């Protein structure tokens, strides 16, 4: 596990950030984690110039449903990027492995089957404490990192759109 704050970054100064719409899909399962990730992403997007009215939040029951919702948003071509936010904490059964694998593959599919960057912000931790540490605790907030990644991928998409 990382031992430093993962959320420190330099301002990106993305040109025309106020013109971009961002879709965020948030799992309601483990909302004590996912809502902190959502808040970190929103605060970062706004700080980087994305207008609040251009940040669109959608909720799904659990992490497994993130793939469907993210693909739907990516295929709509209404968003410059989509951020999938979820949390899966290991239990005593292999359910953890199946959910983590499914959502990982689903978000990957969004990236290879659409032209909209889909950002993976799904914490897959062994304990509740690890999830808390990575969602605004002593290890930062992965939601912040997801927002920064979304903006960098939008910039990449814009720079390579004429290739």
Secondary structure as GFF3:
##gff-version 3
##sequence-region A 1 163
A	DSSP	three_ten_helix	17	19	.	.	.	ID=ss1
A	DSSP	beta_strand	22	27	.	.	.	ID=ss2
A	DSSP	alpha_helix	31	47	.	.	.	ID=ss3
A	DSSP	three_ten_helix	52	54	.	.	.	ID=ss4
A	DSSP	beta_strand	55	60	.	.	.	ID=ss5
A	DSSP	three_ten_helix	63	65	.	.	.	ID=ss6
A	DSSP	alpha_helix	66	76	.	.	.	ID=ss7
A	DSSP	beta_strand	81	89	.	.	.	ID=ss8
A	DSSP	alpha_helix	95	113	.	.	.	ID=ss9
A	DSSP	beta_strand	117	125	.	.	.	ID=ss10
A	DSSP	alpha_helix	128	133	.	.	.	ID=ss11
A	DSSP	beta_strand	135	137	.	.	.	ID=ss12
A	DSSP	beta_strand	140	141	.	.	.	ID=ss13
A	DSSP	alpha_helix	142	160	.	.	.	ID=ss14
###
